[in-house]
Amino acid sequence: MEQMPIVVNALNVGFLQTLKLFFVTLLGAFPLGLIIAFGSMSKFKPLSVLVKIIVWIVRGTPLMLSLIHI
């Protein structure tokens, strides 16, 4: 029981780090998602096809492979 405050403190620190990481990721993912969405809806056919091919490749790639290359 004497270790409980240490554990709770560590969990609080981890939770705050997770929230910070979430908001940083959100700042990057939201604009990128808008660019991809508008690109795929574009009436300019080469841009639309290019974006759809990129999305198709990323969807077919295993997540672990994507994380290794970062």
ABEGO torsion letter per residue (X at the ends): XAAAAAAAAAAAAAAAAAAAAAAAAAAAAAAAAAAAAAAAABABAAAAAAAAAAAAAAAABBAAAAAAAX
